Amino acid sequence: MDKFEKLTGVAAPMPLVNIDTDMIIPKQFLKTIKRSGLGKNLFDEMRYDDNGNEREDFVLNQPAYRHAEIIVAGDNFGCGSSREHAPWALLDFGIRCVISTSFADIFFNNCFKNGILPVVLPQEAIDELMEDARKGSNARITVDLESQTVTSSDGNTFHFEVDPFKKHCLLNGLDDIGLTLEKASAIDTFEAKAETLRPWV
């Protein structure tokens, strides 16, 4: 998993509330167990018409936001079913941070496990960042995990809270496997001792 330290990038404004996981990645794309390749189907039913053509009015189809790395969203982002494909699709598209007033719990935790930083800020901060994001690709937002701040293109800074353990994992690029491998030496020692004590196993 890639480390998340400091990100300065284009933010796509998505003021909708209750953006659920089926909107993020519709159910027909859940057959794969691969984490790659889902970006093209991110927000599929919102991005494409029935003939597979791009909808010009959808934010991620607009030239300014095709390479967005941040989403500024309405309340309750990631609600709905617990599919881990949702953060996979966001990450494969290039999204590394989602900023909202609140997130569904399972989606929130899945983001951290996949290298995405979900940032919770009060509504007044979201309103300002949403307006900033609407300026397009010339307005870049900076998200600094170490200092736990989000800074608008105008230089206004907002502080956010994050669980220390989750922060450690993102800063060091540690998913569940990475956390286990941190204990590799202790695991090897245990297994060697167990083999000596129980050679028949």
Secondary structure, DSSP 4 states (H G I P E B T S, - for coil): ----SEEEEEEEEE--S--BHHHHS-GGGTT---SSS-GGGTTHHHHB-TTSPBPTTSGGGSGGGTT--EEEE-SSBTBSS--THHHHHHHHHT--EEEES-B-HHHHHHHHHTT-EEEE--HHHHHHHHHHHTT-TT-EEEEETTTTEEE-TTS-EEE----HHHHHHHHTT--HHHHHHTTHHHHHHHHHHHHHH-TT-
